[in-house]
Every structure is written in C-alpha cells, then in structure tokens.
Amino acid sequence: MSRVYVLVEGQTEQAFIRDILAPPLAPQGIYLGARLLGEPGHKGGIRSFQVVERDLSSLLKQDAEGYVTTLFDRYGLPHDWPGLTESNKKGTLDQALDALRDAMADR
C-alpha cells in the first residue's frame, strides 16, 4: 500500500485527483489524496513559492511513509518560483520541467 498526497492549487485539480486518478489506482494499493494549497477557504491559485514550500513541508512531516507530489499549472507559477527563469529559456517542455523540478529539489 502506498499513500500519495497531491498538493493542488484549486478545486478543479482536487476533483481531477479524487474523481479521475484515484479510483483506478486504489485497487492497485496506491491511494491518492488531493490537498488544496493554502489556508481553508482559499479560492485556489498560487500566490508564492513560500506558501507551496510550507505546505509541502507540512505534508512530508505528516506521514513519514507517504509520498508527496504536486499538480500545478506551469503558466501560472509566481515570479519567485525556483528555476522559473531558467525553465522559460529551455527549448522543450521536458527541459523546462526538468529545470523546475531540479530547482525545487535543491530547495
């Protein structure tokens, strides 16, 4: 059994995880749970990387055996996102996403 927490930016992404991705994975022992970014009642969207970093850290501390990932729209990332400037200079989407992932991992 694996627990995967997906930090999402809004209710649409939360519903996608809950209604589309989670049901077929559960029989395989992979349990997805979408967690909305920010404070309760927040309407969604990313205001700063600092908020994301705080929420990621909190999720990682809650379950030492669980996994944490994100589901965000790349085009809407705030200007303080690690690796965003480098990502925008890359020639392919794969290279751009690698730059973002590597910069986040370094944080």
Secondary structure, 3 states (H helix, E strand, C coil): CEEEEEEECCHHHHHHHHHHHHHHHHHHCEEEEEEECCCCCCCCCCCCHHHHHHHHHHHHHHCCCCEEEEECCHHHCCCCCCCHHHHHCCCCHHHHHHHHHHHHHHC
